[in-house]
Amino acid sequence: NQRASLYFLYRKQDYSSFGADPNRIPLELTRRRAKVFTFDAHTKLWWKGLRLELEAAISWGSIDNIGNLQASDEAYKMLNFGLAFEGEYRLLEDKLGIRFYGGYATGDRDVDGLSIYEDLYLQQSNDRRLTNFSFHPNYRIDLILFRNILGAISGAWYLRPGIEYDIIRTPFGRRLGLGADMIYSRASQATQTYGKNANLGVELNANLYYQSEDGPDLLDGFHVLMQYGILFPLGGLEVFGQSDAPSLSKAHALRLLLGVKF
């Protein structure tokens, strides 16, 4: 079986308001003259126990002003790209799952920082090319680095191999199992990182899950998921050129999710 979809978006903005007080009248306006085109393609292929899924997006356009100053005569050019791949193969009557995820988002060598909570458009020189791409924050592939520290996959690429095994699996949907993943993350542009080093981190995630059993006349829908993650930060997360900056240390995360479907 195969499925594919295409998505196209055109956005235009001439002016925008700015300032600390959104209720201020009259509003302060700055000219943007922004035009952005976005094209997104997604495809999914599944056959027996194999699932392959790929999505790619590209945005291009221009904007006169990325700050709160008056627009200049020379526009900023925008061109960025991102893709995400998911592959999984299930065997042993679907009890064992072997998966591999990977993704890439273009960076910007003239931007300082990787977090979506920072200004990922402000140019450090007169380069005037906006090339940083950010995934939607709801697309999550880890527990710590992209999910809680950087906020999203942005200006980076990652590799995520993993495995999952159902210790108990019944025809009516009862499942008890465990899984583990390793995520290696690296910046697309080393100059964009805090440590001027492309290596961001290695993260290990483990999970234990349980799903109660449904039957012909029973819909229980009880779910339990416990997750643990540990991040080993690498040189790209260490602040460069500051002798008094705190040293890097391992980060931990523990999550418990309880749910009832009805």
C-alpha positions in Angstrom: 0.0 0.0 0.0 1.1 3.5 -0.7 -0.1 7.0 0.0 1.1 10.4 -1.0 0.1 14.0 -0.5 1.2 17.5 -1.6 0.7 20.9 0.2 1.4 24.4 -1.1 1.2 27.7 0.8 1.7 31.3 -0.2 2.0 34.0 2.4 2.3 37.8 2.0 2.6 40.5 4.6 3.2 44.2 3.9 3.3 45.6 7.5 3.3 44.3 11.0 3.0 45.9 14.5 5.6 45.8 17.2 6.3 47.1 20.7 5.9 45.9 24.2 2.3 47.1 24.6 -0.1 45.4 22.2 -2.9 47.7 23.4 -1.0 50.9 22.4 -2.9 53.1 20.1 -1.8 54.1 17.5 0.1 51.0 16.8 3.7 51.2 15.7 4.1 49.7 12.3 7.1 48.5 10.4 7.2 47.6 6.7 7.9 43.9 5.9 7.0 43.4 2.3 7.4 39.7 2.8 6.5 37.0 0.3 7.0 33.3 1.2 6.2 30.2 -0.8 6.2 26.8 1.0 5.9 23.4 -0.7 5.5 20.2 1.3 5.4 16.6 0.0 4.7 13.4 2.1 4.6 9.8 1.1 4.0 6.6 3.0 4.6 3.0 2.0 3.7 -0.1 4.0 3.8 -3.7 3.1 3.3 -6.5 5.6 5.5 -5.6 8.6 7.4 -2.8 6.8 6.6 0.9 7.0 8.5 3.6 5.2 7.5 7.3 5.6 9.1 10.4 4.2 8.2 14.1 4.3 10.1 17.0 2.8 9.4 20.8 2.8 11.0 23.8 1.2 10.4 27.5 1.7 11.6 30.4 -0.4 10.9 34.0 -0.8 12.0 37.5 0.4 11.4 40.0 3.2 12.6 43.6 3.3 12.9 43.9 7.1 13.4 41.2 9.8 13.7 43.7 12.7 11.7 46.7 13.9 13.6 49.3 11.8 12.6 50.8 8.5 13.1 48.4 5.5 16.1 48.9 3.4 16.3 48.9 -0.4 17.9 45.4 -0.4 15.6 42.6 0.6 16.6 39.5 2.5 16.4 36.3 0.5 14.9 33.2 2.1 15.6 29.6 1.1 15.4 26.7 3.6 14.7 23.0 3.5 13.9 20.1 5.8 13.0 16.4 5.7 12.1 13.7 8.1 12.2 9.9 7.5 10.7 7.1 9.5 11.3 3.4 8.9 10.0 0.5 10.9 10.0 -3.3 10.4 7.9 -5.6 12.6 8.5 -9.4 12.9 7.9 -12.3 15.2 4.1 -11.9 14.8 4.6 -8.1 15.2 6.0 -8.4 18.6 9.5 -7.1 17.7 9.9 -3.8 16.0 13.1 -2.4 14.6 13.0 1.2 13.6 15.2 3.9 12.2 14.4 7.6 12.1 16.4 10.4 10.5 15.9 14.1 9.7 17.6 17.2 8.4 17.0 20.9 8.7 19.2 23.5 7.0 21.1 25.9 9.2 22.4 29.4 8.8 26.1 30.1 9.2 25.3 33.7 9.9 23.0 33.1 12.8 24.0 32.7 16.5 22.0 30.0 18.3 19.8 26.9 17.6 16.9 27.3 19.9 13.5 28.4 18.6 13.3 30.7 21.6 16.1 32.7 20.2 16.2 35.0 17.1 17.1 32.6 14.3 16.8 35.3 11.6 19.1 38.0 12.9 22.2 38.0 10.7 25.6 38.5 12.3 26.9 40.2 9.1 25.5 41.6 5.9 24.8 38.2 4.4 21.1 38.8 3.9 20.3 35.1 3.2 17.8 33.4 5.6 18.5 29.6 5.4 17.6 28.2 8.9 14.7 25.7 8.9 12.7 24.6 11.9 10.5 21.6 12.3 7.1 22.1 14.1 7.6 21.7 17.9 5.0 18.9 18.0 7.2 16.6 15.9 9.2 15.0 18.7 12.0 12.5 18.4 13.6 12.6 21.9 12.9 13.5 25.5 15.5 16.2 26.3 17.5 18.0 23.7 15.1 19.0 21.0 11.9 18.6 23.1 12.9 20.6 26.2 16.2 22.5 25.6 16.1 23.7 22.0 12.3 23.5 21.6 12.3 21.9 18.2 14.6 20.4 15.5 16.1 23.5 14.0 19.3 23.9 12.0 20.4 20.4 12.7 20.2 16.8 11.7 19.8 13.6 13.7 19.9 9.8 13.5 17.7 7.7 15.7 17.9 3.9 15.6 15.7 2.0 18.0 14.0 -1.3 19.0 10.7 -2.3 20.6 9.5 -5.6 21.9 6.0 -6.7 23.1 6.4 -9.1 26.0 2.7 -9.6 26.0 0.5 -9.1 22.9 -3.0 -10.5 22.5 -5.5 -10.5 19.6 -7.7 -8.0 21.5 -5.0 -5.4 21.8 -3.4 -6.1 25.2 0.2 -5.1 25.2 3.1 -5.0 27.6 6.5 -4.2 26.3 9.6 -2.1 26.4 11.7 -0.1 23.9 14.9 1.8 23.6 16.3 4.5 21.2 19.6 6.3 20.6 19.6 9.8 19.1 22.7 11.4 17.7 22.3 15.1 16.9 24.6 17.4 14.9 24.2 21.0 13.8 24.0 21.7 10.0 26.3 24.7 10.5 29.0 24.5 13.2 29.3 28.3 13.3 25.7 28.5 14.5 26.2 26.5 17.6 27.2 27.8 21.1 30.5 26.0 21.1 31.3 26.4 17.4 31.3 22.6 17.2 28.8 20.7 15.0 28.4 17.8 17.5 25.4 18.5 19.8 24.8 15.4 21.8 24.0 11.7 22.2 20.7 10.8 23.9 19.5 7.5 25.2 15.8 6.9 25.7 14.0 3.9 27.2 10.3 3.3 27.7 8.0 0.8 29.3 4.4 0.6 28.1 1.2 -1.2 28.9 -2.2 -1.2 27.1 -5.2 -3.0 28.6 -7.1 -5.6 26.7 -10.3 -4.8 24.7 -12.8 -7.5 23.7 -15.8 -7.9 21.4 -18.1 -6.1 23.8 -15.5 -4.2 25.9 -13.6 -1.0 25.3 -11.2 -0.5 28.2 -8.7 1.9 26.6 -6.3 2.2 29.6 -2.7 3.1 28.7 0.4 3.6 30.8 3.7 4.8 29.4 6.9 5.4 31.5 9.9 7.1 29.7 13.4 7.8 30.8 16.1 9.7 28.9 19.7 10.7 29.5 21.5 13.3 27.4 25.3 13.3 27.0 26.0 16.8 25.7 28.9 17.4 23.2 31.0 20.4 22.3 28.3 22.2 20.3 26.3 22.9 23.5 29.2 24.4 25.4 29.4 28.2 25.4 32.4 29.2 23.2 34.9 31.8 24.4 33.6 32.4 27.9 35.9 31.1 30.7 33.2 31.6 33.4 30.5 29.6 31.5 29.2 26.6 33.4 30.6 23.2 32.4 28.4 20.7 30.6 26.8 17.9 32.5 24.5 15.0 31.7 20.7 15.8 31.7 18.0 13.4 32.8 14.2 13.2 32.2 11.6 10.9 33.6 8.0 11.0 32.3 4.9 9.1 33.3 1.8 9.1 31.1 -1.6 7.7 32.1 -4.6 7.7 29.8 -8.0 6.3 29.2 -9.6 6.2 25.7 -13.3 6.4 25.6 
